Each structure stands twice: as C-alpha cells, then as structure tokens.
Amino acid sequence: LAAMAAAEDQVGFAMEVFAARSFGHATLDISDRHKTTSQRLISLSGAEDNRAKTYDVTQLLANPNTIVDSATGLYAPTDAVLEMNCARSEIAAVAASSTSSNASTKSQTTSDDHSDDSREQSLGMLASMIADRVDLALDWGYPAFDEASKRGATRLGRYKDKLRDHHRHDDTAELLSAAYTTFQSNEEEAEGGQ
C-alpha cells in the first residue's frame, strides 16, 4: 500500500501544478482526491510515511499538452499519461503484494475464511480504484489499443520500407562497382595475343 500511496501522491502533486497553470483536465479537486487517497493508503499500510510531497515536474512542464509515454512509446495527453502511470504503479504494487502474500499463505497450515474474504474485498476495492484511473486516462485521450496498433503498424511499415530501400541501395552499389571494375590480364596472355 505504501507504493500505491507514493504513486497517488506524485500524481496528486503533478495535477496540482497543472491545475494552477490550467493545463489539460487537471483541477484542484482531482489533485485533492489523489492526495486524500494517498493519505488513506499510507495510513492503512502502517508503514512509515516516506512520500516526497514534492516531485520534479520539469519534464511535465516542458510538455504540458502531449508527452511520449515511456511504457508504450506513444504520444498521449500529458494528464492522461500521468493517470495511466499511476494505474501501472498501483498494479505493480498489488502484484508484488499478492506474490509475497501467496508465498506466506502457502507456509501456513490453516487458513481463516474470514481473512480470505477480507482480502478479496480489499483487492476488489483496489482493483476498482485502479480501473477508475485507467478509465479517466482513456476518457482524457490516452490511446486505446486500436490507436496503439495503428501506430505500431505504421512504424512497422516504415521499418519495412527502410529495409527494402537499404537492400535496393546495396544492389545498386554492387552494380555500379561492377561497371567500373577493370580486370588485369596475365602477362602470358598479353604476350601470346600479340
């Protein structure tokens, strides 16, 4: 939960900066929701609060409208990328938590049905929160699969053309070098021919 709290806090700070500058869809309300969620998660985790509270937003301010998503390589609205990155961080935190808790439950000989139900409810709440982040990112223009596949197809086509042109260029170079090649004759052939 501490990792999720840090992700929420970071996006909350970025949204606050964007709201102050009237960038994208950011509002102080959205920023406050992220920060409140962050505070709740850190409280529930029982871990020491290591959130930075302020974060480097230089790259975000340099690209307030669109930015390249480092995970996909696609251009997308900056605020949508922030939300999607928050969702990715939260998914990674839940996955890491599930992996570690599965290992510890296998070592126990008995299980409590109540704790299993509670865990399922908690995971359901976290999944719902993550789905809200993804939904918001998609609403704000984050590229869906169709757009990503179109971009991938375009990039693949360009690469294919580049390879084809490269091979054509190599064939032409060989033909040109063959046209200007002079062959040296043997001295015997030269004497015998005269």
PyMOL commands that set and color helices and strands:
alter all, ss='L'
color gray80, all
select helices_A, chain A and resi 2-20+28-45+58-62+78-107+113-139+145-179+187-192
alter helices_A, ss='H'
color red, helices_A
select strands_A, chain A and resi 66-68+75-77
alter strands_A, ss='S'
color yellow, strands_A
deselect
rebuild
show_as cartoon
